[in-house]
């Protein structure tokens, strides 16, 4: 199904990522740890049921219309509850 890229907002999302460690430590060090903030940019597909879905790449259709596409790549799914901020970026 052919889609028009202009129907999707290009966004930057900052979100809390999970961090783990398998090395030896102590309680004092662990109590000082904070979650890292990840930054993701891409086209916002949707936000439903606590999930935010983005795609970063697309392949233009062969009809030479630079704004239409069928296939996407580099998809990202983020739990909406860990999002700190989201802003639209004008391309």
N, C-alpha and C positions, 0 to 999 in steps of 0.2 A: 504494500500500500504506500503510495507516494505521499509524503508530508512536506510542509513548508517550514523551513527552519525559523522563519520570522515569528512563528506562533509560540516559540519556546524562549523564555527569558534566560539570558546568560547570567549566572549568579556566582558569587563567592560566599562560601559557607565556612564559618569557623565553628569547630565542634571539639568536645572533649573526647580524646582517644583513650583507649585502654593501654596501660603500661604494666608489664610484668618483668620479673627478674628471677633467674634461677640460681643466683649466687648467694653466698652467705652474707648476712647482714645482722642488724640488731633492731630492737624495738624503737629506739630513739631515732635511728635513720629512717625507718619506715614511717614513723609519725610525722616526719618533715616532708615526705614525698607529696608531690602534687601531680594532678593529671596533665599530660601534655595537651596543647591545643593544636589540632590539625587544621589545615586550610585546604579546601577543595574548590576548584572552579569548574563549571560545566553548564550544560543546558539543563534546566529543570524540567523533568518529565511530569512529576506530580508529587504531592504530599498527601497520602491517605493512610488511614489505619496505623498511625504512628511511624510511618516509613517515608523517608524522603529519597526519591530516585532521580539520578542525574545520568547524562551521557556526555562524553567529552568530544567524541569524534563521530563523523558521519561521512557517507560516500554519496556524492552528488549523483543525481539521476543522469542517464545518458542523453537526455533530450537537451542538454547544454543549458538548462535553466539552473543557474548557480544557487538558487534558493530552495531547491527541492531535493529530497533524499529519500532513500528507502531503508538502508542499513546503517546501524549505529555500532560504535565500539567504545571501549574504555568506560564501562558502566560502573556506577558507584551507588550503593544503597547504604544509607545512614539512618540509624534510629533517630527519629525527630526529637526525642527527649534529651539527647546529648548536644543538640545544636545551641550554640551561644548566640550567633548572629547570622543573618543572611542578607546580602545586599545585591541589588541588580546592577549589572555592569553594562553600559551602553557600548555596543560594538560598532 
